[in-house]
Amino acid sequence: MSSDYLRLALDLARQGAGRTSPNPCVGAVLVSNGEIVGQGFHTYSGVKHAEIVALEQAGPRARAATLFINLEPCSHQGRTGPCADALIAAGIAKVVAITADPNPEVSGRGFAKLRAAGIEVEIDAALENEAIDLNRAFFHFMKTGRPLVTLKSALTLDGKIAAPDDNSGWITSERARAHVQTIRHSHDAILTGVGTVLSDNPMLNDRSGDERSRPLLRIVADSMLRTPLDHRIVQSCQDDLIIFCTSVASKDRWKALESRGVEVIAADAPSGRVDLPTIVSTLAERRYLSLMIEAGSKLNWAVLEAGIVDRIFFYYAIKILGGLQSLPVAGGSGKRTRMDAIHLRNLTLHRITEDEFAVEAWVPRP
């Protein structure tokens, strides 16, 4: 039965996906004498942590109950008081958790506080991989201090993302594009290049329709501030757009963009282009846990070459474009020898439709 309650806690936690950042997704189930007496999950707007929601639902029946939870209860003061203290005050008898909290302010301290108060603590790691995957960006951020960066692209079987002439329509299906929106929804920020802005005039927004803890932060790498003021990404700006440029960009353009609510940041790289690691560090300072990159061939290679990508998520359509002028998923200078190729690991295949699949893989990091 323990595994059933932990599975339920995970399912509850998933209901917070996209609604908890910069906090993790957490689900909690309180059980007394084989009966569920309280359950809940956390959302950032709801403020209360999952444990508190479950305790309030259980009321006095929480005394001597067992709490099943996917992540270690917090022991520090944040927007709310420590959940470990609330559990102790409620008279909980036992806590069964899937994994410890990677937050250095918590990691092990929540369990230690509970044990010191006489509460039995059990770690059941059978579902640990699922629990970590649910909060992958949070775990990554807490361990590295920077957001999890995912490079997404849609391409043909021969690795092309654009034809040399007519590029109307899409490479992948409507179902694949809907799947992309679920991926966008799970991210805090999205990055593209000015080339994509000029050619596609995208909104670059979250069209899933699901609630978010904060707006999807849209970012454009635009060295010379060529982003048109009348393009949709600027026209729709509501304090959710940052354009990174270089210090030699037009100050008039800078002022014009800022007058429309766009935040402009200069980040110079030795190449004379935008310094891509600065984008990542800026997000880290603002506690954005995840960044999705949807860009063109040049920027795709640039982010790979800069070493800021942690994961790739490529959607493949069963098509072949061919030709030397069709754009590859990653252009630029590329690697000069096969031995120097970027080797990925932990490959996962996702079936999207009968004729489409996605490849997820991880870029080895120091």
Secondary structure, 3 states (H helix, E strand, C coil): CHHHHHHHHHHHHHCCCCCCCCCCCCEEEEEECCEEEEEEECCCCCCCCHHHHHHHHHHHHHCCCEEEEEECCCCCCCCCCCHHHHHHHHCCCEEEEEECCCCCCCCCHHHHHHHHCCCEEEECHHHHHHHHHHCHHHHHHHHHCCCEEEEEEEEECCCEEECCCCCCCCCCCHHHHHHHHHHHHCCCEEEEEHHHHHHHCCCCCCCCCCCCCCCCEEEEECCCCCCCCCCHHHHCCCCCEEEEECCCCCHHHHHHHHCCCCEEEECECCCCCECHHHHHHHHHHCCCCEEEEECCHHHHHHHHHCCCCCEEEEEEECCCCCCCCCEECCCCCCCCCHHHCCCCEEEEEEEEECCEEEEEEECCCC
